[in-house]
Amino acid sequence: MNWMIASDIHGSASCCRAMLERLEAEGCSRLLLLGDLLYHGPRNDLPDEYAPKEVIALLNGVRDRLLCVRGNCDAEVDQMVLDFPILADYAAFELGGRLLYAAHGHHASEDAPPPLSSGDILLCGHTHIPACTPHERFLYLNPGSVSIPKAGSAKSYMTLCDGVFRWKALSDGSVYREYRL
């Protein structure tokens, strides 16, 4: 399994292009998007090169490699222009005997987790802050944001390869954090 995990594009064409360039450079077979694809929302400033129509075309171009969950800024009207499903509130995957529960983070979150068993992983975006926080029942992971990072973090994404999560800078793919299952 060699996946890229990213969140919170918020309509930034330049950041979406950079993310897709990193997807190719990483040789990832899948891209798991944790929501907030096209719009910036009322609490965020406009991201660099805000161009939702261009983001639509870029993401539709790789639709066969995308898995996506709905963010709080994603709506039914977005689904009308995107050629891949985006309206699922969560996705669940089996990963080495653990459950990997992927959600945007505005409903199921670190502070309000879904029912998880010991060792399971909760993967969220939404906060725009990269995180790796062990809890008693689960591990909370957040890739940060590719377009509007917060709390002094850099534009970032994660990869999952051979049981290792790596947080990487969008600018050059350099690893700045790693977690091995």
C-alpha positions as CSV (number, residue, x, y, z in Angstrom):
1,M,0.0,0.0,0.0
2,N,1.4,3.4,-1.1
3,W,-1.1,6.1,-0.5
4,M,-1.1,9.9,-0.3
5,I,-3.4,11.5,2.3
6,A,-4.3,15.2,2.0
7,S,-6.9,17.6,3.1
8,D,-8.3,21.1,2.8
9,I,-7.5,22.1,-0.8
10,H,-10.1,24.9,-0.5
11,G,-10.1,25.7,-4.2
12,S,-6.4,26.6,-4.5
13,A,-5.4,25.6,-8.0
14,S,-1.7,26.1,-7.3
15,C,-1.8,23.9,-4.2
16,C,-3.8,21.3,-6.0
17,R,-1.3,21.2,-8.9
18,A,1.6,20.9,-6.3
19,M,-0.3,18.1,-4.5
20,L,-0.8,16.2,-7.8
21,E,2.9,16.7,-8.7
22,R,3.8,15.2,-5.3
23,L,1.4,12.3,-5.9
24,E,3.3,11.4,-9.1
25,A,6.7,11.9,-7.5
26,E,5.7,9.7,-4.6
27,G,4.5,7.0,-6.9
28,C,1.3,6.6,-4.9
29,S,-1.5,4.4,-6.2
30,R,-4.3,6.2,-4.3
31,L,-5.0,9.7,-3.0
32,L,-7.3,9.8,0.0
33,L,-8.8,13.3,0.3
34,L,-10.2,14.3,3.7
35,G,-12.6,16.9,2.4
36,D,-12.9,20.7,1.8
37,L,-12.0,20.5,-1.9
38,L,-13.4,23.5,-3.7
39,Y,-14.4,26.3,-1.4
40,H,-12.6,28.3,1.3
41,G,-15.5,28.7,3.7
42,P,-16.4,31.9,5.7
43,R,-13.7,31.5,8.4
44,N,-10.7,31.2,6.0
45,D,-9.0,33.8,3.8
46,L,-8.9,33.0,0.1
47,P,-6.0,30.6,-0.6
48,D,-3.3,31.1,-3.2
49,E,-4.6,31.1,-6.7
50,Y,-8.2,30.5,-5.7
51,A,-9.8,28.8,-8.8
52,P,-12.3,26.1,-8.0
53,K,-13.1,25.4,-11.6
54,E,-9.4,24.6,-12.3
55,V,-9.4,22.4,-9.2
56,I,-12.4,20.5,-10.5
57,A,-10.6,19.8,-13.8
58,L,-7.4,18.7,-12.0
59,L,-9.2,16.3,-9.6
60,N,-11.4,14.9,-12.3
61,G,-8.3,14.1,-14.3
62,V,-7.2,11.7,-11.5
63,R,-10.6,10.4,-10.5
64,D,-9.7,6.8,-10.9
65,R,-7.1,7.1,-8.0
66,L,-9.2,9.2,-5.6
67,L,-11.0,8.2,-2.4
68,C,-12.7,11.1,-0.7
69,V,-14.8,12.0,2.4
70,R,-17.0,15.1,2.7
71,G,-15.7,18.2,4.5
72,N,-17.8,20.9,6.1
73,C,-17.3,23.1,3.0
74,D,-18.3,20.4,0.5
75,A,-21.9,20.4,-0.7
76,E,-24.2,18.4,-3.1
77,V,-23.7,21.0,-5.8
78,D,-19.9,20.1,-5.7
79,Q,-20.8,16.5,-6.5
80,M,-22.6,17.7,-9.6
81,V,-19.2,18.8,-11.1
82,L,-16.9,16.2,-9.7
83,D,-16.6,12.8,-11.4
84,F,-15.9,10.8,-8.2
85,P,-17.9,10.4,-4.9
86,I,-17.3,13.1,-2.3
87,L,-20.4,13.0,0.0
88,A,-19.5,10.1,2.3
89,D,-19.1,11.3,5.9
90,Y,-16.4,8.7,6.5
91,A,-14.6,5.8,5.1
92,A,-13.2,2.8,6.9
93,F,-10.3,0.6,5.9
94,E,-8.7,-2.4,7.4
95,L,-5.0,-1.8,7.9
96,G,-2.9,-4.6,9.4
97,G,-5.6,-5.7,11.8
98,R,-6.6,-2.2,12.8
99,L,-9.4,0.0,11.6
100,L,-8.4,3.2,9.8
101,Y,-11.4,5.5,10.1
102,A,-11.1,8.5,7.8
103,A,-13.3,11.6,8.3
104,H,-13.0,15.3,7.7
105,G,-13.1,16.1,11.4
106,H,-16.0,18.4,11.8
107,H,-18.2,15.6,13.2
108,A,-16.0,12.6,14.1
109,S,-12.9,14.2,15.6
110,E,-10.2,13.8,18.1
111,D,-12.4,15.3,20.8
112,A,-15.5,13.4,19.6
113,P,-14.2,10.1,18.2
114,P,-16.4,7.4,16.6
115,P,-16.6,4.0,18.3
116,L,-13.1,2.7,18.0
117,S,-11.2,-0.3,19.4
118,S,-7.8,-0.2,21.0
119,G,-5.2,0.3,18.3
120,D,-7.5,1.8,15.7
121,I,-6.6,5.0,13.8
122,L,-8.7,8.1,13.4
123,L,-7.6,10.1,10.4
124,C,-9.0,13.7,10.1
125,G,-8.3,17.0,8.4
126,H,-10.4,20.1,9.2
127,T,-8.1,21.8,11.7
128,H,-5.4,22.5,9.1
129,I,-2.8,21.5,11.8
130,P,-0.6,18.3,11.3
131,A,-1.0,16.0,14.3
132,C,0.0,12.6,15.6
133,T,-1.5,12.0,19.0
134,P,-1.9,8.7,20.8
135,H,-5.0,8.3,22.9
136,E,-5.9,5.4,25.2
137,R,-8.2,3.8,22.6
138,F,-7.0,5.2,19.3
139,L,-4.3,7.1,17.4
140,Y,-5.3,10.5,16.0
141,L,-3.5,11.6,12.8
142,N,-4.0,14.7,10.7
143,P,-2.0,15.6,7.5
144,G,-2.5,19.3,7.9
145,S,-3.7,21.4,5.0
146,V,-2.2,21.6,1.5
147,S,-3.5,25.2,1.0
148,I,-4.3,27.1,4.3
149,P,-2.0,25.7,7.0
150,K,-2.6,27.0,10.6
151,A,-0.7,27.3,13.9
152,G,2.6,28.0,12.1
153,S,2.6,24.7,10.2
154,A,3.7,24.4,6.5
155,K,1.5,23.3,3.6
156,S,1.6,19.5,4.0
157,Y,0.3,16.0,3.2
158,M,1.0,12.5,4.4
159,T,2.0,9.2,2.8
160,L,1.2,5.7,4.1
161,C,3.7,3.1,2.8
162,D,4.4,-0.3,4.3
163,G,2.8,0.7,7.7
164,V,4.6,4.0,8.0
165,F,2.9,7.3,8.0
166,R,5.1,10.2,6.9
167,W,4.2,13.9,7.1
168,K,5.7,15.8,4.2
169,A,6.1,19.4,3.1
170,L,4.1,20.2,0.0
171,S,6.9,22.3,-1.4
172,D,9.5,19.6,-1.8
173,G,8.2,16.3,-0.2
174,S,10.7,16.5,2.6
175,V,9.7,14.3,5.6
176,Y,9.3,16.2,8.9
177,R,7.5,13.6,11.0
178,E,7.1,9.8,10.9
179,Y,5.0,7.3,12.7
180,R,5.5,3.5,12.3
181,L,2.6,1.1,13.1
